């Protein structure tokens, strides 16, 4: 770990609740600005490609960023652990800002050619592979373990805000000033996040000790101990292998990542590609699809609000398994209902269940992770969600083309529910608890 990072001033040992902590709120503001910038960037990229290219080229432009992001994501986690999450977050966010503003200036004086857009997508995806694991590893560094579920809920709320506000903002910028204005707005949002991130204070890391057990997950009311050897100095490849070995041996994090992988493979393609095709089969039209997506988003937002307000749910392991089962059952059933209002209601229920499940899963992973491996753990989680899950898109589309929506939705729901089996089969997951709140000192 870098000396510069460990020398940063720490936050108080017993901070106020996360939603009232100015340090957490600065991080939340920076993260939200960055996420909205991401949404505006993707709108600008898609519309710019649509104006100068055919459908095949548009698909190429939009897919170009996914390849370096997936290929380099694990390396981004290694970089975060080797050089410090603060340094990687600030550096990669600054590069994203400069890159987007440079493209905004470039397309202001010339048409956004396809090769420029592909190059931009490739470069942005590569930088994102550094930024995403590092920014995902920040929550445990800005709050105490008993507040981590609340911070994770706040992070989910930030994602929902960006999904709601980013595309309209990008569309407005495109309408008023074209691609240069849209890219400029994205760059300004990235620039806004930088000074906020600079003011965020990080909690000092505990130095791993081979003679100590370091796991923050409560099991059967007692600390579940995982032996953590100090990471030996080595090159990046050795660090990567060491991180994968750590995940494989960890009794809680490894099974949780398996739960994430199975559920994402089962549900992501269904709820994205499958929902569009189902909407076409039923003739509900664009407004019907919009209502379904809004229902899912509203449910997920309610789940994030619940965790933000409550801060902690008891029996976290069993709760995540139960909400995952509800989400899978809802996703399987949504193709069987005949009316749009019922589909919207089911989508809201699925969103609520998956919002709670996802927040609990991420909070448990980050609470249990040894700080020395946090970047690599986060990179594997993010690779599972943004790299592995989209691979199901063409499979879901092809299957619906052959068998129709209903059997594919049911099959994907059943497949996703295998994640429930994985969770319940693992004793560490069944008994997992988030840390309880600690009493604050009288003068806090």
C-alpha positions as CSV (number, residue, x, y, z in Angstrom):
1,X,0.0,0.0,0.0
2,X,1.3,3.4,-0.9
3,X,2.8,5.5,1.9
4,X,0.9,8.6,0.5
5,X,-2.4,6.9,1.1
6,X,-1.8,5.5,4.5
7,X,-0.6,8.9,5.6
8,X,-4.0,10.5,4.9
9,X,-5.9,11.9,7.9
10,X,-8.4,9.3,9.1
11,X,-12.0,10.0,10.0
12,X,-13.1,9.6,13.6
13,X,-13.2,6.1,15.0
14,X,-16.9,6.4,15.8
15,X,-18.4,8.6,13.1
16,X,-22.0,9.8,13.0
17,X,-24.5,7.8,10.8
18,X,-23.4,7.7,7.2
19,X,-26.3,9.7,5.9
20,X,-25.3,12.6,8.2
21,X,-21.5,12.2,7.7
22,X,-20.2,15.1,5.6
23,X,-17.2,13.0,4.4
24,X,-19.6,10.3,3.1
25,X,-21.9,12.9,1.6
26,X,-18.9,14.5,-0.3
27,X,-18.0,11.1,-1.7
28,X,-21.7,10.5,-2.6
29,X,-21.9,13.8,-4.5
30,X,-18.7,13.0,-6.4
31,X,-19.8,9.6,-7.2
32,X,-23.2,10.8,-8.4
33,X,-21.7,13.5,-10.6
34,X,-19.4,10.9,-12.1
35,X,-22.2,8.4,-12.8
36,X,-24.4,11.1,-14.4
37,X,-21.4,12.0,-16.5
38,X,-21.2,8.3,-17.6
39,X,-24.8,8.4,-18.6
40,X,-24.4,11.6,-20.6
41,X,-21.3,10.2,-22.3
42,X,-23.1,7.0,-23.5
43,X,-26.0,9.1,-24.8
44,X,-23.5,11.3,-26.7
45,X,-21.6,8.3,-28.0
46,X,-24.7,6.5,-29.2
47,X,-26.3,9.5,-30.9
48,X,-23.1,10.6,-32.5
49,X,-22.6,7.1,-33.9
50,X,-26.2,6.9,-35.2
51,X,-25.7,10.2,-37.1
52,X,-22.6,9.1,-39.0
53,X,-22.8,5.3,-39.3
54,X,-25.2,2.4,-40.1
55,X,-26.7,0.0,-37.6
56,X,-23.7,-2.4,-37.7
57,X,-21.2,0.4,-37.1
58,X,-23.4,1.8,-34.3
59,X,-23.2,-1.7,-32.6
60,X,-19.4,-1.7,-33.1
61,X,-19.0,1.7,-31.5
62,X,-21.2,0.8,-28.5
63,X,-19.5,-2.5,-27.9
64,X,-16.0,-1.2,-28.3
65,X,-15.7,0.0,-24.8
66,X,-16.9,-3.2,-23.3
67,X,-13.9,-5.3,-24.5
68,X,-11.0,-3.3,-22.8
69,X,-13.2,-2.8,-19.7
70,X,-13.7,-6.6,-19.3
71,X,-10.2,-7.6,-20.3
72,X,-8.5,-5.1,-18.0
73,X,-10.9,-5.1,-15.0
74,X,-8.9,-7.6,-12.9
75,X,-5.7,-5.6,-13.6
76,X,-7.5,-2.5,-12.4
77,X,-8.2,-4.2,-9.1
78,X,-4.5,-5.1,-8.8
79,X,-3.5,-1.5,-9.5
80,X,-5.9,-0.3,-6.8
81,X,-4.3,-2.6,-4.2
82,X,-0.7,-1.8,-5.3
83,X,-0.9,1.9,-5.6
84,X,-3.9,2.8,-3.5
85,X,-7.6,3.4,-4.3
86,X,-7.3,7.2,-3.8
87,X,-4.5,7.6,-6.3
88,X,-6.2,5.4,-8.9
89,X,-9.6,7.0,-8.5
90,X,-8.3,10.5,-8.9
91,X,-5.9,9.7,-11.7
92,X,-8.4,7.7,-13.8
93,X,-11.2,10.2,-13.2
94,X,-8.9,13.0,-14.4
95,X,-7.9,11.1,-17.5
96,X,-11.6,10.5,-18.3
97,X,-12.3,14.2,-17.9
98,X,-9.4,15.3,-20.2
99,X,-10.3,12.6,-22.7
100,X,-14.0,13.6,-23.0
101,X,-13.3,17.3,-23.1
102,X,-10.6,16.7,-25.8
103,X,-13.2,14.8,-27.9
104,X,-15.8,17.6,-27.4
105,X,-13.3,20.1,-28.7
106,X,-12.4,17.8,-31.6
107,X,-15.9,17.1,-32.8
108,X,-16.7,20.8,-32.5
109,X,-14.4,21.5,-35.5
110,X,-15.0,18.3,-37.5
111,X,-17.6,15.6,-37.9
112,X,-17.4,12.7,-35.4
113,X,-16.1,10.0,-37.7
114,X,-16.6,6.4,-36.8
115,X,-12.9,5.8,-36.2
116,X,-12.8,8.7,-33.7
117,X,-15.8,7.3,-31.8
118,X,-14.4,3.7,-31.7
119,X,-11.0,5.1,-30.5
120,X,-12.8,7.1,-27.8
121,X,-14.9,4.1,-26.7
122,X,-11.7,1.9,-26.5
123,X,-9.8,4.5,-24.5
124,X,-12.7,5.2,-22.2
125,X,-13.3,1.5,-21.6
126,X,-9.6,1.0,-20.7
127,X,-9.6,3.9,-18.2
128,X,-12.9,2.7,-16.8
129,X,-11.2,-0.7,-16.0
130,X,-9.0,1.2,-13.6
131,X,-11.7,3.6,-12.3
132,X,-14.5,1.1,-11.6
133,X,-12.7,-1.3,-9.2
134,X,-11.1,1.6,-7.3
135,X,-14.2,3.6,-6.8
136,X,-16.1,0.4,-5.8
137,X,-13.5,-0.2,-3.2
138,X,-13.9,3.2,-1.6
139,X,-17.0,2.7,0.7
140,X,-15.2,0.5,3.3
141,X,-12.5,3.2,3.4
142,X,-14.8,6.1,4.2
143,X,-17.1,4.6,6.9
144,X,-17.1,2.0,9.7
145,X,-18.3,-1.6,9.1
146,X,-21.6,-1.0,10.9
147,X,-22.5,1.8,8.4
148,X,-21.4,-0.1,5.3
149,X,-24.9,-1.4,4.4
150,X,-26.2,2.2,4.7
151,X,-23.4,3.5,2.4
152,X,-24.1,0.7,-0.1
153,X,-27.8,1.7,-0.1
154,X,-26.8,5.3,-0.7
155,X,-24.5,4.2,-3.6
156,X,-27.5,2.3,-5.2
157,X,-29.6,5.4,-4.8
158,X,-26.9,7.4,-6.6
159,X,-26.9,4.9,-9.5
160,X,-30.7,5.2,-9.8
161,X,-30.5,9.0,-9.8
162,X,-27.9,8.9,-12.6
163,X,-30.1,6.4,-14.6
164,X,-33.1,8.8,-14.3
165,X,-31.3,12.1,-14.8
166,X,-28.4,11.3,-17.1
167,X,-30.1,10.3,-20.4
168,X,-32.5,13.2,-20.4
169,X,-29.6,15.6,-19.7
170,X,-27.6,14.0,-22.5
171,X,-30.5,14.3,-24.9
172,X,-31.1,17.9,-24.0
173,X,-27.4,18.7,-24.6
174,X,-27.5,16.9,-27.9
175,X,-30.6,18.8,-28.9
176,X,-29.2,22.2,-28.0
177,X,-25.6,21.9,-29.1
178,X,-25.1,18.5,-30.8
179,X,-22.3,16.1,-29.9
180,X,-19.8,18.8,-28.8
181,X,-22.2,20.1,-26.2
182,X,-23.1,16.6,-24.9
183,X,-19.5,15.5,-24.6
184,X,-18.7,18.8,-22.9
185,X,-21.4,18.3,-20.3
186,X,-20.0,14.8,-19.6
187,X,-16.5,16.2,-19.2
188,X,-17.7,19.0,-16.9
189,X,-19.5,16.5,-14.7
190,X,-16.3,14.4,-14.4
191,X,-14.4,17.6,-13.6
192,X,-16.9,18.5,-10.9
193,X,-16.3,15.1,-9.2
194,X,-12.6,15.7,-8.9
195,X,-12.4,18.4,-6.3
196,X,-15.1,16.6,-4.3
197,X,-13.0,13.4,-4.4
198,X,-9.9,15.3,-3.3
199,X,-11.7,16.4,-0.1
200,X,-12.8,12.8,0.9
201,X,-10.8,11.5,3.8
202,X,-10.0,7.8,4.0
203,X,-9.9,5.6,7.0
204,X,-6.4,4.2,7.6
205,X,-6.0,0.5,6.7
206,X,-5.2,-2.1,9.3
207,X,-1.9,-3.8,8.5
208,X,-2.6,-7.5,7.9
209,X,-1.0,-9.7,10.6
210,X,-0.5,-13.4,10.0
211,X,-1.2,-14.1,13.7
212,X,-4.6,-12.4,13.5
213,X,-7.9,-13.3,12.0
214,X,-9.4,-10.6,9.9
215,X,-13.0,-11.1,8.9
216,X,-15.8,-8.6,9.8
217,X,-18.7,-11.0,9.1
218,X,-20.6,-12.2,12.2
219,X,-21.5,-15.8,12.1
220,X,-23.7,-17.3,14.9
221,X,-23.0,-14.1,16.9
222,X,-19.3,-14.6,16.8
223,X,-16.6,-13.3,14.5
224,X,-16.0,-15.6,11.6
225,X,-12.2,-15.8,11.4
226,X,-10.3,-16.1,8.1
227,X,-6.6,-16.5,8.3
228,X,-5.0,-13.8,6.2
229,X,-1.3,-13.9,5.4
230,X,0.4,-10.6,4.6
231,X,0.7,-10.2,0.9
232,X,4.2,-10.9,-0.2
233,X,5.8,-8.2,-2.5
234,X,5.7,-9.3,-6.1
235,X,4.8,-8.2,-9.6
236,X,1.4,-7.5,-10.8
237,X,0.8,-11.0,-12.1
238,X,1.7,-12.5,-8.7
239,X,-0.7,-10.0,-7.1
240,X,-3.5,-11.0,-9.4
241,X,-2.9,-14.7,-8.7
242,X,-2.7,-14.0,-5.0
243,X,-6.0,-12.2,-5.1
244,X,-7.7,-15.1,-6.9
245,X,-6.3,-17.5,-4.4
246,X,-7.6,-15.4,-1.6
247,X,-11.1,-15.4,-3.1
248,X,-11.0,-19.2,-3.7
249,X,-10.1,-19.9,0.0
250,X,-12.4,-17.4,1.6
251,X,-15.4,-19.2,3.1
252,X,-17.8,-16.3,2.6
253,X,-16.6,-14.1,-0.3
254,X,-16.1,-16.9,-2.7
255,X,-19.6,-18.3,-2.4
256,X,-21.1,-14.8,-2.5
257,X,-19.4,-14.1,-5.8
258,X,-20.7,-17.4,-7.1
259,X,-24.2,-16.3,-6.1
260,X,-23.7,-13.0,-7.9
261,X,-22.5,-14.8,-11.0
262,X,-25.3,-17.3,-11.3
263,X,-28.1,-14.8,-10.5
264,X,-26.7,-12.2,-13.0
265,X,-26.4,-14.8,-15.8
266,X,-30.0,-15.9,-15.1
267,X,-31.6,-12.5,-14.8
268,X,-29.7,-9.7,-16.5
269,X,-30.3,-10.9,-20.1
270,X,-34.0,-11.6,-19.2
271,X,-34.7,-8.2,-17.7
272,X,-32.8,-6.3,-20.5
273,X,-33.1,-8.0,-23.9
274,X,-35.9,-10.3,-22.9
275,X,-38.1,-7.5,-21.6
276,X,-37.8,-5.7,-24.9
277,X,-38.8,-8.8,-26.9
278,X,-41.7,-9.6,-24.5
279,X,-43.0,-6.1,-24.9
280,X,-43.0,-6.6,-28.7
281,X,-44.8,-9.9,-28.4
282,X,-47.6,-8.4,-26.2
283,X,-47.9,-5.2,-28.3
284,X,-47.6,-2.9,-25.3
285,X,-45.6,-0.4,-27.3
286,X,-42.7,1.9,-26.2
287,X,-44.8,3.4,-23.4
288,X,-45.5,-0.1,-22.0
289,X,-41.8,-0.9,-22.0
290,X,-41.1,2.5,-20.3
291,X,-43.7,1.7,-17.6
292,X,-42.1,-1.7,-16.9
293,X,-38.6,-0.3,-16.7
294,X,-39.9,2.5,-14.4
295,X,-41.6,-0.1,-12.2
296,X,-38.3,-2.0,-11.8
297,X,-36.4,1.2,-11.1
298,X,-38.9,2.4,-8.6
299,X,-38.7,-1.0,-6.7
300,X,-34.9,-1.0,-6.7
301,X,-34.9,2.6,-5.4
302,X,-37.3,1.6,-2.6
303,X,-34.9,-1.2,-1.7
304,X,-32.0,1.2,-1.6
305,X,-33.9,3.7,0.5
306,X,-34.9,0.9,2.9
307,X,-31.2,-0.1,3.5
308,X,-30.1,3.6,3.7
309,X,-32.7,4.3,6.4
310,X,-32.4,1.0,8.3
311,X,-28.6,0.8,8.0
312,X,-28.7,-2.9,8.8
313,X,-31.1,-5.9,8.3
314,X,-30.9,-8.9,10.6
315,X,-30.0,-12.3,9.2
316,X,-28.3,-10.7,6.2
317,X,-27.4,-14.0,4.6
318,X,-30.8,-15.5,4.8
319,X,-32.4,-12.2,3.8
320,X,-30.3,-12.0,0.6
321,X,-31.2,-15.6,-0.3
322,X,-34.9,-14.9,0.3
323,X,-35.0,-11.7,-1.7
324,X,-33.1,-13.4,-4.5
325,X,-35.7,-16.2,-4.6
326,X,-38.5,-13.6,-4.8
327,X,-36.6,-11.7,-7.6
328,X,-36.2,-14.9,-9.6
329,X,-39.8,-16.0,-9.1
330,X,-41.0,-12.6,-10.2
331,X,-38.7,-12.6,-13.3
332,X,-40.0,-16.0,-14.2
333,X,-43.6,-15.0,-13.8
334,X,-43.6,-11.7,-15.6
335,X,-43.9,-13.3,-19.0
336,X,-46.9,-15.2,-17.9
337,X,-49.1,-12.3,-16.9
338,X,-51.5,-11.0,-19.6
339,X,-52.0,-7.4,-18.7
340,X,-49.5,-4.5,-18.6
341,X,-50.4,-3.3,-15.0
342,X,-49.6,-6.7,-13.6
343,X,-46.3,-6.8,-15.5
344,X,-45.4,-3.3,-14.0
345,X,-46.4,-4.5,-10.5
346,X,-44.2,-7.6,-10.9
347,X,-41.3,-5.5,-12.2
348,X,-41.6,-3.3,-9.1
349,X,-41.5,-6.4,-6.9
350,X,-38.5,-7.8,-8.7
351,X,-36.7,-4.4,-8.5
352,X,-37.4,-4.2,-4.7
353,X,-36.2,-7.7,-4.0
354,X,-33.1,-7.5,-6.2
355,X,-32.3,-4.0,-4.8
356,X,-32.2,-5.4,-1.3
357,X,-30.4,-8.6,-2.3
358,X,-27.7,-6.7,-4.3
359,X,-27.1,-4.2,-1.6
360,X,-26.7,-6.9,1.1
361,X,-24.5,-9.0,-1.0
362,X,-22.1,-6.1,-1.8
363,X,-22.1,-5.0,1.8
364,X,-21.2,-8.5,3.1
365,X,-18.4,-8.8,0.5
366,X,-16.8,-5.5,1.3
367,X,-17.2,-6.0,5.1
368,X,-15.6,-9.4,5.0
369,X,-12.7,-8.5,2.6
370,X,-9.2,-8.0,3.9
371,X,-8.3,-4.4,3.1
372,X,-5.2,-5.5,1.3
373,X,-7.3,-7.4,-1.2
374,X,-10.2,-5.0,-1.5
375,X,-9.4,-3.7,-5.0
376,X,-9.0,-7.2,-6.4
377,X,-12.2,-8.4,-4.7
378,X,-14.1,-5.5,-6.1
379,X,-12.7,-6.0,-9.6
380,X,-13.9,-9.6,-9.6
381,X,-17.4,-8.6,-8.5
382,X,-17.6,-5.9,-11.1
383,X,-16.2,-8.2,-13.8
384,X,-19.0,-10.6,-12.9
385,X,-21.7,-8.0,-13.3
386,X,-20.4,-5.8,-16.2
387,X,-18.3,-8.4,-18.0
388,X,-19.9,-11.9,-17.6
389,X,-23.6,-11.0,-17.4
390,X,-23.9,-9.3,-20.8
391,X,-22.7,-12.5,-22.4
392,X,-26.2,-13.9,-21.9
393,X,-27.8,-11.2,-24.1
394,X,-27.4,-13.0,-27.5
395,X,-28.3,-16.3,-25.9
396,X,-31.5,-14.9,-24.4
397,X,-32.4,-13.2,-27.7
398,X,-31.8,-16.4,-29.8
399,X,-33.7,-18.6,-27.3
400,X,-36.8,-16.3,-27.4
401,X,-36.6,-16.3,-31.2
402,X,-36.9,-20.1,-31.1
403,X,-39.2,-20.8,-28.2
404,X,-40.9,-17.5,-27.4
405,X,-40.7,-15.3,-24.2
406,X,-42.6,-17.3,-21.6
407,X,-40.5,-20.5,-21.5
408,X,-37.3,-18.5,-21.7
409,X,-38.3,-16.2,-18.8
410,X,-39.3,-19.2,-16.7
411,X,-36.0,-21.1,-17.6
412,X,-33.9,-18.0,-16.8
413,X,-35.7,-17.5,-13.5
414,X,-35.1,-21.1,-12.6
415,X,-31.4,-20.8,-13.5
416,X,-31.1,-17.6,-11.5
417,X,-32.6,-19.3,-8.5
418,X,-29.6,-21.7,-8.4
419,X,-27.9,-18.8,-6.8
420,X,-30.3,-19.3,-3.9
421,X,-29.2,-22.9,-3.7
422,X,-25.6,-21.9,-3.6
423,X,-26.3,-19.4,-0.8
424,X,-28.3,-21.8,1.3
425,X,-25.8,-24.6,0.8
426,X,-23.0,-22.5,2.3
427,X,-23.1,-22.3,6.0
428,X,-21.0,-19.0,6.1
429,X,-23.6,-17.3,3.8
430,X,-26.6,-18.7,5.8
431,X,-25.2,-17.4,9.1
432,X,-23.7,-14.2,7.7
433,X,-24.5,-11.0,9.6
434,X,-23.5,-7.4,9.0
435,X,-21.8,-5.7,12.0
436,X,-24.1,-4.1,14.4
437,X,-24.1,-0.4,15.3
438,X,-21.7,0.8,17.9
439,X,-22.8,3.4,20.5
440,X,-21.5,6.8,19.8
441,X,-19.6,8.7,22.5
442,X,-21.6,11.4,24.4
443,X,-19.7,14.3,22.8
444,X,-20.1,12.9,19.2
